[in-house]
């Protein structure tokens, strides 16, 4: 079959690790001769890369599959393919409940996507599943992030076995991507215009333990920093118990590594952390945070919390609020506990009412909003290195991000100017004010890197 005229559309749901898989699938499909389109009316094949981390994500994935399945009647769509986490976990149920889906591709088998698309267009509906120890990495990518930043997935799977999390069951155990593969991918991305790399995995801090017998994230950061045209390296998903002095020192001394760290702690109360299967306690969290701030005074710390975990008492919740108030995280997200099928926590006693979960989440976010707004206001007068994201032409405003802001989850820095800058350019901006989570600024140095 000649596939040069066949148009394929891919919809990516869920996390940025999933997005990397989606970009690799697009790259493989493009190499195989398929035409990539964003027009759902003209797409002959629609691929939905699904998520099922929490109930809301599962429902979004199912709804998206059903909605795109309707294109078979109203548009040019001939085939619908489900990939990703929901596809891995519920392949049989998808076929039974969503008959519009022609094939399912598991999390470790997405390197078979071109073959599966060929097959469904030929009328052969065969799924592609692989052993969860199989790792797909280093494949060609079609970036969907605008081209000046990209996520670099440095490992797959997880060994932690938190009691609320299903990821090990659908992504397998922790597998680091070989360093030479990552460096080759990074060089290719930078050669294509990427100026900021965001290192992601279920847990970045354990990088290398399975391949090299020791944590190699500091070494990886140094090797990446040696890539000439790469400007920023941002590290995400660092479990606090795995943060070493060597990693802190590398972040403090390597200029290209952003003074930004995402450390998902989930809670602060020892008994709640224990039931969650987490491996830190409050005293250790406080010690790690203090050490980071002492060595890197301008570090921006982002974290995530879970409210309403089974057995969380009102005292636990009040202590969590006190902890948030005391720690004054720069960025914070909070989620209501979601009981996931097949997890230990789903079977725990003392499940908490949804209304209570929501109320507790709202309380934490109200507290954090005050902290965030105060911190934004306190930035007035500081000079920040910022990366240009784009502009709002009708308002003559340049949209940037500082080292303190990861794309899509944090804030922006706005500059009123008619000057034109390419996305990915690094500029120096003096903060003149704030507007909620965002900053307002002006140029201090018109020479861009």
C-alpha positions, 0 to 999 in steps of 0.5 A: 500500500502506498501511504504517501497520501494517507493523513494521520492526526494524533491527539496527546493526552496526559503528562509530558512523558506521554507527550514525548511518546506522542512526538516520537510516534509522529516522527516515526509516522512521518519517516514512514511516509504518512502526512501529519495533519491537525485537521480532524476533518481530513485525517484518515487515521486518528490516534489518541495517546491516552492517560489513566493516571487518575479518574479525571484523566481516564474519563477524558481519555474515554470521552476523547476516543468516543468523540473522535470515533464519530468522525468515521460517520462525519468526516474522512476518518477510516481508523481510530487507534488508542495508544498509551496508558489507558490502552495498556491497562484496559485494552480488552475493555476498550474493544468491548465498550468503544467498538469504534477503536480499530487497534490498541497500542500499549505503552511499550509498543508505540514503536510499532505505530507505523505498522499498526496504521498500515494494518488498520488501513488494510483492514487488519485490526491487530493490537500491538503490545510489548513486555513492559521491560521494553524501552522505546527511546531515541526515536525521531521526533516531531515537536509539538512544543513550538520548537524552542523547548522540548522534554527529554525523557530520561527514564521509563517506569517506576520502582517506588510502588506508592500505594495510590499509584498505578504507574508501575503496572502500566509503565513497568519498573524503572529503566534509565535510557542510556546516556549516549542515547540521551545525548544524541537525542539532545544534540539533535533537538538543539540542532533543530532549534531547541534552547531549553531541555526539560528532563522528565521521568517518573523520577529523574533523581534515580537516573542511572542506578539500573544501568550504571549501579549509581545515580548519574543525573549530575553527570548527565547534567554536565554532559548536556551542559556541554552542548554549545547552543543549549541555553537552559536545562530544567529538572523535574520530578525529583523525589526528595529522598533521592536528592544528593549533595552532588546533585545540589552542587551540580545545580549550584555550579553549572550555569545552564541548569536552571535554579528550579526544582520540582519535588513532588512531596504529596504530604508532610504528615508522617503517618499519611506519608507512611500509608502512601508508601512514600519514603520520606518523613516531615523532618527529612523533607524540611532538611532537604528543602533547607539544604537546597535553599542554603546552597542555592538561595535563589532556587525556585521550588515547585511541589505537588500535594494530595488532599483527602488520602484515606485516613487523613484527619482534620489534624493532618490537614491542618498540619499540612496547611501549617507546613505549606505556610512555613515552607513557602513553596514558590509553586504548588499544585494540589490534587484531591485523592483519586482511588485508582482501581487495583491500587493498595490505597483503593482498598484502605479504610477511612475513605474520605468524602469527595466534598471534604477532599475538595474543601481541603484542596481549596483551602490549600490553594487559597493559602498558596495563592496568597504566598504566590502573590506575595512572592511575585510582588517581592520580585519587583526590582530583580533582574531575571534571565527570561526565554522568549515564548512569543508575543501578543501583537494586538497588545504590543506585549512580549511573552517570556518565561523566567528560570522560575517558570516551567512551560504550561504549569507556571507563570509568565513575564510580560514586557510592553515592547514593539521589539521583535525577538525569536522564540527561544531567545534569552533576554534580561528583564527587570521586574517592575510589577506583578499581576497575580501569578505573572510578572511585568517587566522591562528590558535591561540589556537589549543584547540577546543571547 
